[in-house]
């Protein structure tokens, strides 16, 4: 995420776009002729034709019914140990049923060191997160290595529980454009269980669709309509699949992991299934053609 942010922020600065920081967004003010952000210290000085809401799952303008998922995850980024066979080119995970999950995923450059990086994640129930942190980092390392002893070179780099970030996940699908002057992208529109970078990927697909809708729209109403047309079906499809499959990987069930291991593990590697998964996560299945 840090690398992605740097790329996008560099493009913003190169384009000479003004950036206002240190502001707490409280809402928006929409009139017939303009839209303006409203901050904690007052209304924005700017009046705009269109506002793109990318405030995330906890944004002040979010709508739609929210379901807090029963499992969350601790995340951190470390350097990829040289010569490690783990996660050399793709995600690697270990499970105890579906209640405990350890994962390692290559993430490009570790922004803290400039070296090849890897993300570590550990499944946890939010109500147990505080207790886990209170036991300290040695306890966490022991739990991680208890189901994945070969990951010692990764977890040894995590020095303190302060290095772990808890991500609590929500499932919600709101309105992509509650007003013709507002377009929502990413978690501000739709959020779901963790899918290892797919949330950022979905947001990028939204942003691409929004740019094409703006490019080809005749007016604000047609822009909003095009945007919804481009993305709504794929968002619904992905939200449904995520809702259905998440319990196979994060739940207290003893039966669902058996189904996961017997069916998904054996069939996911087949070319036809791999192509189907790739089509879903890339938006080629479910999205309307964007010209």
CORRAVEN-V131781 format. One record per pair of residues at least 12 apart in sequence whose ideal C-beta (glycine too) atoms are under 10 Angstrom apart, sorted by the first residue. I is the first residue (numbers start at 1). J is the second residue. Records with the same first field share a line. If there is no record, write none. Layout:
BEGIN
I->J, J
END
This chain:
BEGIN
1->75, 77, 107, 111, 119, 197, 199, 200
2->77, 107, 108, 109, 110, 111, 112, 117
3->107, 108, 109, 110, 111, 117
4->107, 108, 197, 200, 201, 203, 204
5->111, 200
6->109, 111
8->204, 207
18->46
20->37, 39, 44, 45, 46
22->39, 41
23->37, 39, 40, 41, 44
24->39, 40, 41, 60
25->37, 38, 39, 40, 44, 53, 55, 59, 60, 61
26->38, 39, 40, 41, 42, 43, 60, 61
27->39, 43, 59, 60, 61
28->43, 44, 48, 51, 53, 60, 61, 178, 179, 181, 182
29->43, 44, 47
30->51, 178, 179, 180, 181, 182
31->47, 181
32->181
33->47, 49, 181
34->46, 47, 48, 49, 50, 51, 181
35->47, 48, 49, 50, 51, 179, 180, 181, 182, 220
36->48, 51, 181
37->51, 53, 61
38->60
48->181
49->180, 181, 214, 220, 223
50->177, 179, 180, 181, 182, 183, 210, 214, 220, 223, 224
51->179, 181, 182, 183, 184
52->182, 183, 184, 185, 186, 188, 206, 207, 210, 211, 214
53->174, 176, 177, 178, 182, 183, 184, 185, 186, 188, 189
54->183, 184, 185, 186, 187, 188, 189, 203, 206, 207, 210
55->184, 185, 186, 187, 188
56->186, 187, 188, 191, 199, 203
57->167, 168, 169, 170, 171, 172, 186, 187, 188, 189, 190, 191, 192, 199
58->168, 170, 187, 188, 191
59->174, 184, 186, 187, 188, 189, 191
60->188
61->174, 178, 182, 184, 188
62->170, 172, 174, 175, 184, 187, 188, 189, 191
63->172, 173, 174, 175, 178, 184, 188, 189
64->170, 171, 172, 173, 174, 175, 189, 190, 191
65->171, 172, 173, 174
66->170, 171, 172, 173, 174, 191
67->169, 170, 171, 172, 191, 192, 243
68->126, 168, 169, 170, 171, 172
69->125, 126, 168, 169, 170, 171, 191, 192, 193, 194, 242, 243, 246, 247, 250, 251
70->125, 126, 127, 169, 246, 247, 250, 251, 252
71->98, 99, 101, 123, 124, 125, 126, 128, 168, 169, 193, 194, 246, 247, 249, 250, 251, 252
72->121, 122, 123, 124, 125, 126, 127, 128, 129, 166, 167, 168, 169, 193, 194, 250
73->101, 103, 120, 121, 122, 123, 124, 126, 129, 164, 165, 166, 167, 168, 169, 193, 194, 250
74->120, 121, 122, 123, 124, 129, 132, 133, 140, 144, 158, 161, 163, 164, 165, 166, 167
75->103, 105, 119, 120, 121, 122, 163, 164, 165, 166, 167, 194
76->118, 119, 120, 121, 122, 154, 155, 157, 158, 159, 161, 162, 163, 164, 165
77->105, 107, 109, 110, 111, 112, 113, 117, 118, 119, 120, 157, 158, 163, 165
78->104, 107, 110, 112, 113, 115, 117, 118, 119, 120, 153, 154, 155, 156, 157, 158, 163
79->110, 112, 113, 114, 115, 116, 117, 118, 153, 154, 157
80->104, 106, 107, 108, 110, 115, 116, 117, 118, 153, 154
81->116, 118, 151, 152, 153, 154, 156, 157
82->115, 116, 153
83->153
84->104, 118, 150, 151, 153, 154
85->150
86->104, 106, 118, 148, 150, 151, 153, 154
87->103, 104, 105, 106, 107, 118, 119, 120, 151, 154
88->106, 118
89->106
90->105, 106
91->103, 104, 105, 106, 119, 121, 196, 197
92->104, 105, 106, 118, 148, 150, 151
93->105, 121, 123, 147, 148, 196, 249
94->144, 146, 147, 148, 149, 150, 151
95->123, 147, 148, 248, 249, 250, 257, 260, 261
96->123, 143, 146, 147, 257
97->251, 252, 253, 254, 255, 256, 257, 258, 260, 261
98->123, 246, 247, 248, 249, 250, 251, 252, 253, 254, 255, 256, 257, 258, 260
99->123, 124, 125, 250, 251, 252, 253, 254, 257
100->122, 123, 124, 143, 144, 146, 147, 250
101->121, 122, 123, 124, 147, 249, 250
102->120, 121, 122, 123, 143, 144, 145, 146, 147, 148, 151, 154, 155
103->118, 119, 120, 121, 122, 123, 148, 151, 194, 196, 249
104->118, 119, 120, 121, 144, 148, 150, 151, 154, 155
105->117, 118, 119, 120, 121, 196, 197
106->118, 119
107->119, 196, 197
110->157
112->163
113->157
118->151, 154, 157
119->154, 196, 197
120->144, 151, 154, 155, 157, 158, 163, 164
121->144, 164, 165, 167, 194, 196
122->140, 143, 144, 147, 155, 164, 166
123->194, 249, 250, 251
124->140, 143, 164, 166, 167, 168, 250
125->250, 252
126->166, 167, 168, 169
129->164, 166, 168
130->166
132->161, 164, 166
133->160, 161, 162, 164, 166
134->161
135->161
136->160, 161
137->155, 158, 159, 160, 161, 162, 163, 164
138->161
139->161
140->155, 158, 160, 161, 163, 164
141->154, 155, 156, 158
142->155
143->155
144->158
167->194, 199
169->191, 192, 193, 194, 195, 199, 242, 246, 250
170->187, 191, 192, 193
171->190, 191, 192, 193, 239, 242, 243, 246
172->187, 188, 189, 190, 191, 192, 239
173->189, 190, 191, 192, 232, 235, 236, 238, 239, 240, 243
174->187, 188, 189, 190, 191
175->189, 228
176->188, 189, 190, 206, 209, 210, 224, 227, 228, 230, 231, 232, 235
177->189, 210, 213, 220, 221, 223, 224, 225, 227, 228, 232
178->224
179->220, 224
180->217, 219, 220, 221, 222, 223, 224, 225
181->220, 221, 223, 224
182->220, 224
183->206, 207, 209, 210, 213, 214, 220, 223, 224, 227, 228
184->206, 210, 227
185->202, 203, 204, 205, 206, 207, 208, 209, 210, 227, 231
186->199, 200, 201, 202, 203, 204, 205, 206, 207
187->199, 200, 202, 203, 206
188->203, 206
189->202, 203, 206, 227, 231, 232, 235
190->202, 203, 206, 231, 232, 234, 235, 236, 238, 239, 242
191->239, 242
192->235, 238, 239, 240, 241, 242, 243, 246
193->239, 242, 243, 245, 246, 247, 249, 250
194->242, 246, 249, 250
195->238, 241, 242, 245, 246, 249, 281
196->281
197->281
198->238, 242, 280, 281
199->242
201->238, 281, 282, 283
202->231, 234, 235, 238, 239, 281, 283
204->283
205->230, 231, 234, 235, 238, 281, 282, 283, 287, 290
206->227, 230, 231, 234, 235, 283
208->230, 231, 283, 287, 290
209->226, 227, 228, 229, 230, 231, 232, 234, 283, 287, 288, 290
210->223, 224, 226, 227, 230, 231
211->227, 290
212->226, 227, 230, 290, 291
213->225, 226, 227, 228, 229, 230, 231, 290
214->226, 227
215->291
216->290, 291
226->288, 290, 291
228->288
229->287, 288, 289, 290
230->283, 287, 288, 289, 290, 291
231->283, 286, 287, 288, 290
232->286, 287, 288
233->285, 286, 287, 288
234->280, 282, 283, 284, 285, 286, 287, 288
235->283, 286, 287
236->286
237->280, 283, 285, 286, 287
238->280, 281, 283, 285, 286, 287
240->286
241->277, 280, 281, 286
245->260, 264
247->260
248->260, 261, 263, 264
249->264
END
